[in-house]
């Protein structure tokens, strides 16, 4: 019998049964597709219940590489990946992503070599206010149609579940920092929630009642200030019930973006997010407002810590990215009583998040 019964207890989201409580969080890798697929396959083979394939863009111009659903070839490659992960016993979720900036301009700046990654990131953040606040109604309707179209394509590709990326486009519409609109898409907390609710409605209509929808809920806080997009802690009592009412089946809770990368992906010696489970207080705030499953994230790596969080009902699922990148056999070792063999993430970001910023190969210093 396992020392960690709650980790290995089957559980469900919106009628979808998952064999345990461990999730591979959506992760940008920038790897060639065969290497990306093999990394995910190894994680699935270790027993992880659900893998979230990140950055499935609603915009056909967003990615020139990576898995996508905008061409017949892209759909075929993505469907093969889903089939591969299914063959290892895992379920797969598609993270539907919308950008909150001019994609072509960002890509042009990145490729030019004239701008550092930090300068490009600064441009992206500065451009958000105008992009969201001045967006024509026709463009909003187009984006909603694109969410629906990509969700339908994801179902056809075999995905078991949808995750709506609640940061970036949705998070910026939700944020009083970026959304200065005075029409029905802004002007109040309720108004700023309407775009996210409309996205959920569009995806629900596209996938039907049988496919679970998870919302990646990006939370920001005012004191001390972390995050610019997303939802203030004080605004959660408005957003959570509205999202649930419009068709969300679960919440994946994390820190909002548009701040320093070391905040959203905190390093070991972060001045505020130091401890294991550093974002779980945000999950606690959401848990108090809903009976839907809540997935927590943030420096999770210790089996005993995760077991306690699941057993107590603090969270229903535990998501990891860097730890499973550091040791893709983490869950297999936990199941086999081989904890001493685990390569524990040191949260340095040097060869994962940091490497992506420097346009260097993605990996891990431990492997």
C-alpha positions as CSV (number, residue, x, y, z in Angstrom):
1,X,0.0,0.0,0.0
2,X,1.3,3.5,-0.9
3,X,2.6,5.8,1.7
4,X,0.7,8.5,-0.2
5,X,-2.9,7.3,-0.7
6,X,-4.3,10.7,-1.6
7,X,-1.7,11.3,-4.4
8,X,-2.7,8.0,-6.0
9,X,-6.5,8.2,-5.4
10,X,-8.5,8.5,-8.6
11,X,-10.5,11.7,-8.9
12,X,-12.6,13.5,-11.6
13,X,-13.1,16.8,-13.3
14,X,-16.5,17.3,-15.0
15,X,-17.1,13.6,-15.4
16,X,-13.5,12.9,-16.7
17,X,-11.9,10.3,-14.4
18,X,-8.2,10.8,-13.7
19,X,-6.2,8.0,-12.1
20,X,-4.4,10.2,-9.5
21,X,-4.0,13.8,-8.4
22,X,-0.8,14.7,-10.3
23,X,-0.8,17.0,-13.3
24,X,1.9,18.2,-15.6
25,X,1.4,21.9,-15.9
26,X,1.4,23.7,-19.3
27,X,5.0,24.4,-20.2
28,X,6.6,26.3,-23.0
29,X,9.7,24.4,-24.1
30,X,10.7,25.6,-27.6
31,X,11.9,22.1,-28.4
32,X,11.7,20.4,-31.8
33,X,8.5,18.4,-32.0
34,X,10.1,15.0,-31.7
35,X,12.0,16.0,-28.6
36,X,9.0,17.7,-27.1
37,X,6.8,14.6,-27.7
38,X,9.4,12.3,-26.1
39,X,9.7,14.5,-23.0
40,X,6.0,14.4,-22.6
41,X,5.8,10.7,-23.3
42,X,8.3,10.0,-20.5
43,X,6.3,12.0,-18.0
44,X,3.1,10.2,-19.1
45,X,4.8,6.9,-18.8
46,X,5.7,7.6,-15.2
47,X,2.1,7.6,-14.2
48,X,1.1,11.3,-14.3
49,X,-2.7,11.4,-14.7
50,X,-3.1,14.6,-16.8
51,X,-0.7,16.5,-19.1
52,X,-1.7,20.0,-20.2
53,X,-0.3,20.8,-23.6
54,X,0.4,24.5,-23.3
55,X,0.1,27.4,-25.8
56,X,-2.4,25.9,-28.2
57,X,-2.9,29.3,-29.9
58,X,-6.2,30.6,-31.2
59,X,-4.2,32.8,-33.6
60,X,-2.8,31.1,-36.7
61,X,0.1,33.6,-36.7
62,X,1.3,33.0,-33.1
63,X,3.6,30.0,-33.5
64,X,5.7,29.0,-36.5
65,X,6.9,26.0,-34.6
66,X,5.4,23.8,-31.9
67,X,2.1,21.9,-31.8
68,X,-0.9,23.7,-33.2
69,X,-4.3,23.2,-34.8
70,X,-4.4,25.6,-37.7
71,X,-3.4,23.4,-40.6
72,X,-4.2,19.8,-41.6
73,X,-0.5,19.0,-40.9
74,X,-0.6,20.7,-37.5
75,X,-3.8,18.9,-36.6
76,X,-2.4,15.5,-37.6
77,X,0.9,16.0,-35.7
78,X,-1.0,17.1,-32.6
79,X,-3.4,14.2,-32.8
80,X,-0.5,11.8,-33.0
81,X,1.0,13.4,-29.8
82,X,-2.3,13.0,-28.0
83,X,-2.6,9.4,-29.1
84,X,1.0,8.8,-27.9
85,X,0.2,10.1,-24.4
86,X,-3.0,8.2,-24.3
87,X,-1.0,5.0,-25.1
88,X,0.9,5.7,-21.9
89,X,-2.3,5.9,-19.8
90,X,-2.5,9.6,-19.4
91,X,-5.3,12.1,-20.2
92,X,-4.5,15.2,-22.2
93,X,-5.8,18.8,-21.9
94,X,-5.4,21.5,-24.5
95,X,-4.5,24.9,-23.1
96,X,-6.3,27.4,-25.4
97,X,-4.1,30.5,-25.5
98,X,-4.8,34.0,-26.7
99,X,-2.1,36.7,-26.9
100,X,-2.7,40.3,-25.7
101,X,-0.3,42.0,-28.0
102,X,0.5,42.4,-31.7
103,X,2.0,39.0,-32.4
104,X,3.7,39.9,-35.7
105,X,5.4,42.9,-34.2
106,X,6.7,40.8,-31.2
107,X,8.0,38.1,-33.6
108,X,9.7,40.7,-35.8
109,X,11.5,42.2,-32.8
110,X,12.6,38.9,-31.5
111,X,14.0,37.8,-34.9
112,X,15.7,41.1,-35.6
113,X,18.4,40.6,-32.9
114,X,18.1,44.3,-32.1
115,X,16.2,43.8,-28.9
116,X,17.0,41.8,-25.8
117,X,14.4,39.4,-24.4
118,X,13.8,41.9,-21.5
119,X,13.2,44.7,-24.0
120,X,10.7,42.6,-26.0
121,X,8.9,41.7,-22.8
122,X,8.8,45.4,-21.8
123,X,7.3,46.2,-25.2
124,X,4.7,43.5,-24.8
125,X,3.6,44.8,-21.4
126,X,3.4,48.4,-22.6
127,X,1.4,47.5,-25.6
128,X,-1.3,45.6,-23.7
129,X,-3.4,48.6,-22.5
130,X,-4.0,49.9,-26.0
131,X,-4.5,46.4,-27.5
132,X,-7.2,45.6,-25.0
133,X,-8.8,49.0,-24.4
134,X,-9.0,50.0,-28.1
135,X,-10.0,46.6,-29.5
136,X,-13.0,46.9,-31.8
137,X,-16.1,44.9,-31.1
138,X,-15.8,43.1,-34.3
139,X,-12.3,41.9,-33.3
140,X,-13.7,40.6,-30.0
141,X,-16.3,38.6,-31.8
142,X,-13.6,37.2,-34.1
143,X,-11.5,36.1,-31.2
144,X,-14.5,34.4,-29.6
145,X,-15.1,32.5,-32.8
146,X,-11.4,31.5,-32.9
147,X,-11.6,30.1,-29.4
148,X,-14.6,28.0,-30.5
149,X,-12.9,26.9,-33.7
150,X,-9.7,25.8,-31.9
151,X,-11.7,24.0,-29.2
152,X,-13.6,22.0,-31.9
153,X,-10.3,21.1,-33.5
154,X,-8.8,20.0,-30.2
155,X,-11.8,17.7,-29.7
156,X,-11.2,16.2,-33.1
157,X,-7.6,15.7,-32.3
158,X,-8.6,13.6,-29.3
159,X,-8.0,15.9,-26.3
160,X,-9.9,14.9,-23.2
161,X,-10.3,18.3,-21.7
162,X,-9.9,22.1,-22.4
163,X,-7.9,24.5,-20.3
164,X,-8.7,28.2,-21.0
165,X,-5.6,30.3,-20.4
166,X,-6.9,32.9,-18.0
167,X,-3.7,35.0,-18.2
168,X,-2.5,37.0,-21.2
169,X,-5.6,37.9,-23.3
170,X,-8.2,36.8,-20.8
171,X,-6.2,38.1,-17.9
172,X,-5.6,41.5,-19.5
173,X,-9.3,41.9,-20.2
174,X,-9.9,41.0,-16.5
175,X,-7.4,43.4,-15.1
176,X,-8.1,47.0,-14.1
177,X,-4.4,47.7,-14.9
178,X,-4.9,47.0,-18.6
179,X,-8.6,47.2,-19.3
180,X,-9.7,50.8,-19.5
181,X,-12.8,50.1,-21.6
182,X,-16.1,51.8,-20.7
183,X,-18.4,49.5,-22.7
184,X,-19.9,46.1,-21.7
185,X,-16.4,44.6,-21.8
186,X,-15.0,46.8,-19.0
187,X,-15.9,49.7,-16.7
188,X,-16.4,47.6,-13.5
189,X,-15.2,44.3,-12.0
190,X,-18.3,42.6,-13.5
191,X,-17.6,44.2,-16.9
192,X,-14.0,43.1,-16.9
193,X,-15.2,39.5,-16.2
194,X,-17.4,39.5,-19.3
195,X,-14.7,38.6,-21.9
196,X,-13.6,35.6,-19.9
197,X,-17.2,34.5,-19.4
198,X,-17.8,34.8,-23.2
199,X,-14.8,32.7,-23.9
200,X,-16.0,30.0,-21.6
201,X,-19.4,30.1,-23.3
202,X,-17.9,29.9,-26.7
203,X,-15.8,26.9,-25.8
204,X,-18.6,25.2,-24.0
205,X,-20.9,25.6,-27.1
206,X,-18.1,24.2,-29.3
207,X,-17.2,21.1,-27.2
208,X,-20.6,20.2,-25.8
209,X,-21.4,19.1,-22.3
210,X,-19.2,16.0,-22.2
211,X,-15.8,17.7,-22.3
212,X,-14.5,19.3,-19.1
213,X,-13.4,23.0,-19.2
214,X,-10.7,24.1,-16.8
215,X,-10.0,27.8,-16.3
216,X,-6.4,28.8,-15.5
217,X,-7.3,31.6,-13.0
218,X,-4.5,34.1,-12.8
219,X,-4.5,35.9,-9.5
220,X,-2.7,39.2,-8.7
221,X,-2.3,41.0,-5.4
222,X,-1.9,44.6,-4.5
223,X,0.2,44.5,-1.3
224,X,2.9,43.5,-1.9
225,X,2.3,44.0,-5.6
226,X,2.7,40.9,-7.8
227,X,1.1,40.5,-11.2
228,X,-0.6,43.1,-13.5
229,X,-2.9,41.0,-15.6
230,X,-5.5,38.7,-14.0
231,X,-7.8,39.1,-11.1
232,X,-7.2,40.8,-7.8
233,X,-7.7,38.7,-4.7
234,X,-10.5,41.0,-3.7
235,X,-12.2,40.5,-7.0
236,X,-12.3,36.7,-6.8
237,X,-15.9,36.7,-5.2
238,X,-17.1,38.3,-8.5
239,X,-15.1,36.2,-11.0
240,X,-15.3,32.7,-9.5
241,X,-19.1,32.5,-9.4
242,X,-19.5,34.0,-12.8
243,X,-17.0,31.6,-14.4
244,X,-18.6,28.7,-12.7
245,X,-22.1,29.9,-13.9
246,X,-20.9,30.1,-17.5
247,X,-19.6,26.5,-17.7
248,X,-16.2,26.1,-15.9
249,X,-15.6,22.6,-14.4
250,X,-12.4,23.3,-12.5
251,X,-9.8,26.0,-11.7
252,X,-6.1,25.9,-12.1
253,X,-4.9,28.7,-9.8
254,X,-1.6,30.6,-10.3
255,X,0.0,34.0,-10.1
256,X,-0.9,36.5,-12.8
257,X,1.6,37.4,-15.5
258,X,3.0,40.7,-16.8
259,X,5.5,41.0,-14.0
260,X,9.1,39.8,-13.7
261,X,9.6,36.3,-14.9
262,X,11.2,35.4,-11.6
263,X,7.8,36.1,-10.0
264,X,5.6,34.0,-12.2
265,X,8.3,31.2,-12.2
266,X,9.9,32.0,-8.9
267,X,13.5,31.1,-8.2
268,X,14.7,29.4,-5.0
269,X,15.7,32.7,-3.3
270,X,12.7,34.7,-4.3
271,X,12.0,37.5,-1.8
272,X,8.3,36.6,-1.4
273,X,7.6,33.2,-3.1
274,X,10.2,31.2,-1.2
275,X,8.4,28.2,0.1
276,X,7.0,25.0,-1.4
277,X,3.4,25.6,-2.5
278,X,4.1,29.3,-2.8
279,X,0.9,30.0,-4.9
280,X,-1.4,27.8,-2.8
281,X,-2.7,30.8,-0.8
282,X,-4.3,31.9,-4.0
283,X,-5.9,28.4,-4.4
284,X,-7.1,28.7,-0.8
285,X,-8.9,31.9,-1.8
286,X,-10.6,30.2,-4.7
287,X,-11.4,27.1,-2.7
288,X,-13.4,29.2,-0.3
289,X,-15.7,30.3,-3.2
290,X,-16.4,27.1,-5.0
291,X,-16.9,23.4,-4.6
292,X,-15.4,22.7,-8.0
293,X,-12.0,21.0,-8.1
294,X,-9.0,23.3,-7.6
295,X,-5.6,22.6,-9.0
296,X,-2.7,24.1,-7.1
297,X,0.8,24.9,-8.4
298,X,4.0,26.6,-7.3
299,X,7.3,24.9,-6.3
300,X,5.5,21.7,-5.5
301,X,8.0,18.8,-5.3
302,X,7.9,17.0,-1.9
303,X,5.6,13.9,-1.8
304,X,4.6,14.4,1.9
305,X,3.7,18.1,1.3
306,X,1.6,17.3,-1.7
307,X,0.0,14.3,0.1
308,X,-1.1,16.6,2.9
309,X,-2.4,19.3,0.6
310,X,-4.5,16.7,-1.3
311,X,-5.6,14.7,1.8
312,X,-6.8,17.9,3.6
313,X,-8.9,19.0,0.6
314,X,-6.8,22.2,0.3
315,X,-6.4,21.3,-3.4
316,X,-7.8,18.5,-5.5
317,X,-5.0,18.3,-8.0
318,X,-1.3,19.2,-7.7
319,X,0.4,20.6,-10.9
320,X,4.1,20.5,-11.5
321,X,6.3,21.7,-14.3
322,X,9.9,22.3,-13.3
323,X,10.0,19.3,-10.9
324,X,8.8,16.9,-13.6
325,X,11.3,18.5,-16.0
326,X,14.1,17.9,-13.5
327,X,12.9,14.3,-12.9
328,X,10.3,12.9,-15.3
329,X,10.2,9.7,-13.2
330,X,9.2,11.6,-10.0
331,X,5.8,9.9,-9.7
332,X,7.1,6.4,-10.5
333,X,9.8,6.8,-7.8
334,X,7.2,8.0,-5.3
335,X,5.0,5.0,-6.1
336,X,7.9,2.6,-5.7
337,X,9.2,4.0,-2.4
338,X,12.3,5.4,-4.1
339,X,12.1,9.0,-2.8
340,X,15.8,9.1,-2.1
341,X,16.4,8.7,-5.9
342,X,14.4,11.8,-6.8
343,X,16.3,14.6,-8.5
344,X,14.7,17.6,-6.8
345,X,14.4,20.8,-8.7
346,X,16.7,23.5,-7.4
347,X,14.5,26.3,-8.9
348,X,17.5,28.0,-10.6
349,X,15.6,28.6,-13.9
350,X,19.0,28.4,-15.7
351,X,18.2,25.8,-18.4
352,X,14.4,25.9,-18.4
353,X,12.7,29.3,-18.2
354,X,15.9,31.3,-18.3
355,X,17.2,29.4,-21.4
356,X,14.0,30.2,-23.3
357,X,14.5,33.9,-22.6
358,X,18.0,33.6,-23.9
359,X,16.9,31.5,-26.9
360,X,19.0,28.6,-25.8
361,X,18.1,24.9,-25.7
362,X,15.5,24.0,-23.1
363,X,16.6,21.5,-20.5
364,X,17.6,21.1,-16.8
365,X,20.9,21.6,-15.0
366,X,20.3,18.3,-13.2
367,X,20.1,16.1,-16.3
